[in-house]
């Protein structure tokens, strides 16, 4: 009987860990995706209002998208650390 209790405790611990990994990935993927979409939308609005400034708007936007995407990669790394450590 103690072995069954220990197995149940281990399964519950893994479920909690897997839930934490899932939550980390959900937030880590949703928030950067939302941010990238919002930045793209605002950049397109700005370019629509002032087409001559497209190059001055596009370069910082691409840089901001790259930094935002790095946040998603960091959340993947954190999720993997939670999962395997």
Order of alpha helices (4+ residues) and beta strands (2+ residues): alpha-alpha
